[in-house]
Amino acid sequence: MLTVITHMDADGLISLTLLLKKLGGARIRAYFTSPVQLRDTICHSVNKRTNLGKLYIFDMAGERRAIYAAAIYDHVVWIDHHRWTPEITLPHMEIVIDPEARSAATVVARYLGIETPLVKIAEQIDTNHVEDDEAEMLRNVIGALRWKFYGRELSIKLYHLAEELMGEDLFVLRNYSDIVSEYSVWVEYLREKVKKETKIFMEKGMRIAIFETTESVPVYIISNDLQEREGSFDLIIVLIHKMVKSQPVTKIEFRTHTDVDVLRIAKFYGGGGHIKASGASVSDIVTIPEILKAIDLLY
Ligand SMILES: [Mn+2]
């Protein structure tokens, strides 16, 4: 039995598709998660299982405890393109990191010896430089699924999509046109809200945009819209306030249009990611004045 834990985005999904292709469509146990939740997802994946076998992890950096958690599997192949160095190495864990690669799918394809146009699509979406219609369509389908579904149902939908992409015929994305148009209506509403409610600050000579919300939002839309309308920002911050089991949780997303290192502030909040795109999940209410203070402290 194979287990895959992959990032819940286009790059992570395509990485899973590549593995499915390599294995000829054999069923594998797949989990979609985020770097912030990686350790919990690994622990959850182990629950009540006696035979663990092999684990693949795609498109996520791992801190010490995530690596220890993964080490419970018999064999681990961990493939990523974020800039990090494993704090521990173990003989049964193969960690392949190429920070120069434009997507994790690029590294996965190389590792598995597969050549496919899907890699180019992953690269365009992951670097936020979408040029092809297929890449745009896939980004919208994943956005729509993440907007409409959650939990186990979302995982099943994403796995199904990963299987559909094995054929490399992006025409299958047309089957999602209804949900995508429903999603587009909501995206327009979100854009209006971003336009009206985004707050702009100057701190430490940096231009900062902050948007607060209570629903999950695709951050690239906010970041791209702001840049188009207001020019480049050094820091784009999205605060998503939620209640989880009657406790407040703040999901924070960080992006930049310039060269500011947003990984630094994400790490400060216990999160992770890339230099230009990162995030954290905090079990508390995080306010704007608090974030501005953190920026003052860190930069
Ligand atoms: Mn990626």
Boltz pocket constraint, residues with backbone or C-beta under 6 A from the ligand:
constraints:
  - pocket:
      binder: B
      contacts: [[A, 11], [A, 12], [A, 59], [A, 81], [A, 102], [A, 103], [A, 104], [A, 126]]
      max_distance: 6.0
